[in-house]
Amino acid sequence: MGGMDEEVARSAVPATRGERARHWQYEELPGVDLLRASYVRKTFVTHTHENYVIAAITDGVEVFHHTGEDRYAGPGTLALVNPDTPHTGRAEGPEGWQYGAVYPGPDVVAEIAAETTGIRGTPGFSSPVLHDPYAARLVAEVLRAADEGNALAADTLLRVAVARLLRLNGGGMPPRTARSAGARNAARARAVLEEHMAGPPSLERLAADLGTSPFALLRAFKAAYGMPPHAWLTDARVRAARRMLDRGVTPAEAAVAVGFTDQPHLNRHFTRIVGVPPGAYRRERART
């Protein structure tokens, strides 16, 4: 496998500074989102992704809170986040940070893991930070190939990168089971919020309907999902809005449908979580 890795990788193009980002898809890489970004003052609030995050830092240092502590990723290092794992993101210093990222879906990663590893169950990254300049260059080359419309290279490089990362830093993720009463209430509360996203109940009403107290539900929900119900709901609304924008729905229509007061509220939360405004996100989708 190592010989193949060396054959397919090329040097990454040096990044230039600025506060900008492009979040897009390449039709020949179904189930994968792509991002190239340069941020200086940007701060990502606590959020999750439905896909895996494989972010290769090219300049500066990113700090992201993950599983209870701050993690630091500099040049040649990858920030690796499993699906549905709460995390944040910001620059360590005033110079900001630059990175390229691929977001392969669970089906994509599961297929690669089944073919190239002995991982049983759902595959995942063991550590959220891995220093591997070679894998970081592979990520940059996936983005370059997608930009150039080189489907064969983009698909090959993505598979080699994911396989390498799983081999170096992969394992099976433990199943999430709701054993305790608190965990079961948290799961039930989440289901209610998903069903009533545009008009959710208050914490008091939600707790009463589940036969528990507001603070008990708050503690259980945060323990289960890494954030309080209101923050989880905002994250879920942005996820739902992304899916609507992918289908061509306008930002104004999406904002109302998922429960934001108006489009400016969607713009603010969407940008704080996705990294680009919903209008720019939708325009990129329309180009694919």
C-alpha positions as CSV (number, residue, x, y, z in Angstrom):
1,M,0.0,0.0,0.0
2,G,2.9,2.4,0.8
3,G,4.2,2.1,-2.8
4,M,0.8,3.1,-4.1
5,D,0.7,6.0,-1.8
6,E,4.0,7.4,-3.0
7,E,2.9,7.0,-6.6
8,V,-0.3,8.9,-6.4
9,A,0.7,11.9,-4.3
10,R,2.1,15.2,-5.5
11,S,3.2,18.3,-3.7
12,A,0.5,20.7,-2.5
13,V,0.2,24.2,-3.8
14,P,1.2,26.8,-1.2
15,A,-1.7,28.6,0.3
16,T,-2.1,32.3,0.4
17,R,-3.6,34.4,3.2
18,G,-7.0,35.8,3.4
19,E,-10.4,35.4,5.0
20,R,-12.3,33.2,2.5
21,A,-13.7,29.8,2.0
22,R,-15.2,27.6,-0.7
23,H,-17.5,24.8,0.3
24,W,-18.5,22.6,-2.7
25,Q,-19.2,19.2,-4.2
26,Y,-17.7,17.4,-7.2
27,E,-20.3,15.2,-8.9
28,E,-17.7,12.4,-9.5
29,L,-17.2,12.1,-5.7
30,P,-20.8,11.3,-4.5
31,G,-21.3,11.5,-0.8
32,V,-18.3,13.8,-0.2
33,D,-18.2,17.5,0.6
34,L,-15.1,19.6,-0.1
35,L,-13.8,22.7,1.6
36,R,-10.8,25.0,1.0
37,A,-10.6,27.8,3.6
38,S,-8.5,30.6,5.0
39,Y,-9.8,32.1,8.3
40,V,-8.3,34.7,10.6
41,R,-11.1,35.8,13.0
42,K,-13.5,32.9,12.2
43,T,-14.8,31.0,15.2
44,F,-16.9,27.8,14.8
45,V,-19.4,27.3,17.6
46,T,-20.0,23.8,18.9
47,H,-21.5,21.7,16.1
48,T,-21.5,18.3,14.5
49,H,-21.2,16.8,11.0
50,E,-23.2,13.9,9.5
51,N,-20.0,13.0,7.6
52,Y,-16.4,12.4,8.7
53,V,-14.1,15.4,8.9
54,I,-10.6,15.1,7.4
55,A,-9.0,18.6,7.5
56,A,-5.4,19.1,6.5
57,I,-3.9,22.2,8.0
58,T,-1.5,24.0,5.6
59,D,-0.7,27.1,7.6
60,G,-1.2,28.5,11.1
61,V,-2.7,26.5,13.9
62,E,-6.3,25.5,14.5
63,V,-7.6,24.9,18.0
64,F,-10.7,22.9,18.3
65,H,-12.5,21.6,21.5
66,H,-13.1,17.9,21.1
67,T,-14.1,15.2,23.7
68,G,-13.5,17.5,26.7
69,E,-10.2,19.3,25.8
70,D,-8.6,21.7,23.3
71,R,-6.8,20.0,20.4
72,Y,-4.1,21.8,18.4
73,A,-3.4,21.1,14.7
74,G,-0.6,22.8,12.8
75,P,0.9,22.5,9.3
76,G,1.2,18.9,8.1
77,T,-1.4,17.8,10.7
78,L,-4.9,16.5,10.2
79,A,-7.9,17.3,12.3
80,L,-10.1,14.2,12.3
81,V,-13.6,14.2,13.6
82,N,-16.1,11.3,13.5
83,P,-19.8,11.9,12.5
84,D,-22.0,13.3,15.2
85,T,-19.1,14.3,17.4
86,P,-19.4,17.9,18.9
87,H,-16.4,20.1,18.3
88,T,-15.5,23.8,17.8
89,G,-12.8,25.6,15.8
90,R,-10.7,28.7,15.9
91,A,-7.2,30.1,15.2
92,E,-4.6,29.8,17.9
93,G,-3.0,33.1,17.0
94,P,-3.8,36.4,15.1
95,E,-2.4,35.1,11.9
96,G,-5.3,32.7,11.5
97,W,-5.2,29.3,9.8
98,Q,-5.6,27.7,6.4
99,Y,-6.7,24.2,5.5
100,G,-8.3,21.9,2.9
101,A,-10.8,19.4,4.0
102,V,-12.8,16.4,2.6
103,Y,-16.0,15.2,4.3
104,P,-16.7,11.7,3.2
105,G,-20.0,10.2,4.2
106,P,-20.4,7.2,6.4
107,D,-21.1,4.9,3.5
108,V,-18.0,6.0,1.7
109,V,-15.7,5.4,4.7
110,A,-17.4,2.1,5.5
111,E,-16.8,0.8,2.0
112,I,-13.1,1.8,2.1
113,A,-12.7,0.3,5.6
114,A,-14.3,-3.0,4.5
115,E,-12.0,-3.3,1.5
116,T,-8.7,-2.2,3.1
117,T,-8.8,-2.8,6.8
118,G,-9.9,-5.4,9.4
119,I,-11.9,-2.9,11.4
120,R,-15.2,-4.4,12.6
121,G,-18.3,-2.4,13.1
122,T,-18.5,1.2,12.3
123,P,-15.1,2.6,11.4
124,G,-13.8,5.8,13.1
125,F,-10.7,7.8,13.9
126,S,-9.1,7.0,17.2
127,S,-7.3,10.3,17.8
128,P,-8.7,13.7,16.6
129,V,-5.2,15.0,15.7
130,L,-2.7,13.1,13.5
131,H,0.6,14.6,12.3
132,D,1.1,13.1,8.8
133,P,2.4,15.5,6.2
134,Y,2.0,12.8,3.5
135,A,-1.7,12.3,4.2
136,A,-2.2,16.1,4.4
137,R,-0.7,16.4,0.9
138,L,-3.1,13.7,-0.3
139,V,-6.0,15.8,0.9
140,A,-4.7,18.8,-1.0
141,E,-4.4,16.7,-4.1
142,V,-8.0,15.5,-3.8
143,L,-9.1,19.1,-3.8
144,R,-6.8,19.9,-6.8
145,A,-8.1,17.0,-8.8
146,A,-11.7,18.0,-8.1
147,D,-10.9,21.6,-9.2
148,E,-9.4,20.3,-12.4
149,G,-12.3,17.8,-13.1
150,N,-10.0,14.8,-12.9
151,A,-12.4,12.2,-11.7
152,L,-9.9,9.3,-11.8
153,A,-7.3,11.1,-9.7
154,A,-9.9,12.6,-7.2
155,D,-11.5,9.2,-6.5
156,T,-8.1,7.4,-6.3
157,L,-6.5,9.9,-4.0
158,L,-9.5,10.1,-1.7
159,R,-9.6,6.3,-1.3
160,V,-5.8,6.2,-0.7
161,A,-6.0,9.0,1.9
162,V,-8.9,7.5,3.8
163,A,-7.4,4.0,3.8
164,R,-4.1,5.4,5.1
165,L,-5.7,7.3,7.9
166,L,-7.8,4.3,9.0
167,R,-4.7,2.2,8.9
168,L,-2.7,4.6,11.0
169,N,-5.4,6.0,13.2
170,G,-8.5,3.9,12.9
171,G,-10.7,1.5,14.8
172,G,-14.2,0.5,15.5
173,M,-16.5,3.1,17.1
174,P,-18.4,1.8,20.2
175,P,-22.2,1.5,19.6
176,R,-24.3,4.2,21.1
177,T,-26.9,2.6,23.4
178,A,-29.3,4.3,25.7
179,R,-29.0,2.1,28.8
180,S,-29.8,4.6,31.6
181,A,-33.1,6.3,32.2
182,G,-31.4,9.6,31.6
183,A,-30.0,8.5,28.3
184,R,-33.3,7.1,27.2
185,N,-35.0,10.5,28.0
186,A,-32.3,12.3,26.1
187,A,-32.9,10.1,23.0
188,R,-36.7,10.7,23.3
189,A,-36.2,14.4,23.7
190,R,-34.0,14.4,20.6
191,A,-36.7,12.6,18.7
192,V,-39.3,15.2,19.8
193,L,-37.0,18.1,18.7
194,E,-36.4,16.5,15.3
195,E,-40.2,16.1,14.8
196,H,-41.0,19.6,15.9
197,M,-38.0,21.4,14.6
198,A,-39.9,24.5,13.5
199,G,-41.9,24.8,16.7
200,P,-40.1,23.0,19.6
201,P,-41.5,22.9,23.1
202,S,-39.9,24.7,26.0
203,L,-37.4,22.7,28.2
204,E,-40.0,22.6,31.0
205,R,-42.7,21.3,28.7
206,L,-40.3,18.8,27.2
207,A,-39.2,17.5,30.5
208,A,-42.7,17.3,31.9
209,D,-43.8,15.2,28.9
210,L,-41.0,12.8,29.5
211,G,-41.7,12.6,33.2
212,T,-38.4,14.2,34.4
213,S,-37.2,17.6,35.6
214,P,-35.7,20.3,33.4
215,F,-32.3,20.2,34.9
216,A,-32.2,16.4,34.9
217,L,-33.1,16.4,31.2
218,L,-30.5,19.1,30.5
219,R,-27.7,17.1,32.2
220,A,-28.8,13.9,30.4
221,F,-29.0,15.5,27.0
222,K,-25.6,17.2,27.3
223,A,-24.0,13.9,28.5
224,A,-25.5,12.1,25.5
225,Y,-25.0,14.6,22.7
226,G,-22.3,17.0,23.9
227,M,-24.4,20.1,23.9
228,P,-27.6,21.4,25.5
229,P,-30.9,20.9,23.7
230,H,-31.1,24.4,22.3
231,A,-27.6,24.2,20.8
232,W,-28.3,20.8,19.4
233,L,-31.5,22.1,17.8
234,T,-29.6,25.0,16.1
235,D,-27.1,22.5,14.8
236,A,-29.9,20.2,13.5
237,R,-31.7,23.2,11.9
238,V,-28.6,24.1,10.0
239,R,-28.2,20.5,8.9
240,A,-31.7,20.4,7.6
241,A,-31.2,23.8,5.9
242,R,-28.1,22.4,4.1
243,R,-30.1,19.4,2.8
244,M,-32.8,21.9,1.5
245,L,-30.2,24.1,-0.1
246,D,-28.7,21.0,-1.8
247,R,-32.1,20.5,-3.4
248,G,-32.2,24.1,-4.7
249,V,-34.5,25.6,-2.1
250,T,-33.7,29.3,-1.5
251,P,-32.2,30.4,1.8
252,A,-35.3,32.4,2.7
253,E,-37.5,29.4,2.2
254,A,-35.1,27.1,4.1
255,A,-34.9,29.5,7.0
256,V,-38.7,29.4,7.6
257,A,-39.0,25.7,7.0
258,V,-36.4,24.7,9.7
259,G,-37.7,27.2,12.3
260,F,-35.4,30.2,12.1
261,T,-37.2,33.6,12.5
262,D,-36.0,34.9,9.2
263,Q,-33.1,34.5,6.7
264,P,-30.7,36.7,8.6
265,H,-30.9,34.3,11.6
266,L,-30.2,31.4,9.2
267,N,-27.3,33.4,7.7
268,R,-25.7,33.9,11.1
269,H,-26.0,30.4,12.4
270,F,-25.2,28.7,9.1
271,T,-22.0,30.7,8.7
272,R,-20.9,30.0,12.3
273,I,-21.3,26.3,11.7
274,V,-20.7,25.6,8.0
275,G,-18.1,28.4,7.5
276,V,-19.8,30.0,4.5
277,P,-23.1,31.9,4.1
278,P,-26.1,29.9,2.8
279,G,-26.2,31.9,-0.4
280,A,-22.6,31.0,-1.3
281,Y,-23.2,27.4,-0.3
282,R,-26.3,27.1,-2.6
283,R,-24.5,28.8,-5.5
284,E,-21.7,26.2,-5.4
285,R,-24.3,23.4,-5.3
286,A,-26.0,24.9,-8.4
287,R,-22.7,24.7,-10.3
288,T,-22.3,21.0,-9.9
